[in-house]
Amino acid sequence: MPSYTVTVATGSQWFAGTDDYIYLSLVGSAGCSEKHLLDKPFYNDFERGAVDSYDVTVDEELGEIQLVRIEKRKYWLHDDWYLKYLTLKTPYGDYIEFPCYRWITGEGEIVLRDGRVEPWLPTEY
């Protein structure tokens, strides 16, 4: 079963942290993972300025990771969250960065694509 290391960076602005539930799904060229709750027992996750890492194990090979889905669900009260970026270490040792740099408000899901730049010129140039 492939295992990924997910690193999540929360902004350092006032009130950037959250106590809400944060779920992650990985979408690759060969399939999509189930939702994983990002949570460490007896630890205050996603605090202002924190960089937290989580191990995510999936059932099947996902192929090349194309995007990640982040879902935020209310824990107690309305709680916004400023997500700077998310990095993913693949089972093969590659690192993929998914920049966000925005507030995530309310409940819902956002989709992050990797930060790589695709060439826009045809190969013959």
N, C-alpha and C positions, 0 to 999 in steps of 0.2 A: 504494500500500500504506500503510494507516494506521500511524502511529507514536505510541507512548505513552511518557511518561517516568515511570518507577516510582522512588519514593524510599522507602528502607527505613531505619527507625530502630531500632537495637539498644539495649537497656537499658544503664544505667551501673552496674548491680550487679556485684559480683565474679563472674567466670566467665560473664558474660552473652553474650560473643561466641562464635562458632563457626567452625570450619574445614570443616564439612560442606557438601555440595552443596545449594544452595537453588534450587528450580525454581518458576516462576510460570506460572499459566494464568489467562486473563481470560475471564469468562463474561458475555456480553451478551444483550440481548433478541433479537438476530439471529444469534447463534452463539457458538461457543467457540473460543478460540485453542489452538494446540498448546502443549506445555510449553516454557518458555524457561529455560535455565540463567542465573541471575544471577551473572555473574562478569566481572571486569575482569582482563585479562592483567597479570601482574607487579604485582598489588595484593592486599593482604590484606583481603578483604571481610569484613563483619559483625564487626568488632572491637567491643569493649566501648565504649559511648558514641558509636559512629559513626553518621553519617547518610550513606548511600550512594545514588547515583542511577544508573539504568540505562535505556538506550533499548531499547524492545521494539517490534519491527515485526511486524505480523500480516499474513496473506495477504488477508483479506477484512474488510469492514466488520462490526463486532460489534454495532452499535446501542448502546443505553444500557447501560453496564456495571452489572451487578447484583451481582456478587461476584467475589472472586479466590480462587484455590486456591494454597496454599503447600505445597510438598512438600520435606521434608528427608530427605536420604539420606546415610548414613555415608561419610565420606572415609577416615578412618584408625582412630580410636578413638571410643568412645561420647562424644558431645559435645552437651550441652544448649545451648539458645539462648533468650534472652529477647527476643522481638519486641515493641517498643513499639507501633509503628503502621507503616502503609504508605500512601503517598499516590500518586495516579495523576493525571497530567496528560493529558487526552484530546487527540486531534488538533484539537479545536475550542477548546482553551484552557481548558476547565473543569477544576477540581480536585476530586477525590473522595478523602475520607480513610476509611481502613479501620482502626479501632482494634483492637488486640489485647491488649496489656498482660498477657502471660502467657508462661510457659516452654513451649517446645516440646521435648519429650524424645523420645529414640529416633528411629526412622525412621517416617515416615508423612506424612499429608496433613491440613491443616486448611483450613477454609473461612472466609473473612472477608466479612462483609457491610458495606456502607458505614455510616458513622456518622450519616447523616441521620435525623431523627425524622419519622415519618409522622404526620399528624394523625389523631387517633382519634375526633374528633367528626364527625358527619355535616355536610355543607356547609350545611344549612339552619339550623344553630345559630349 
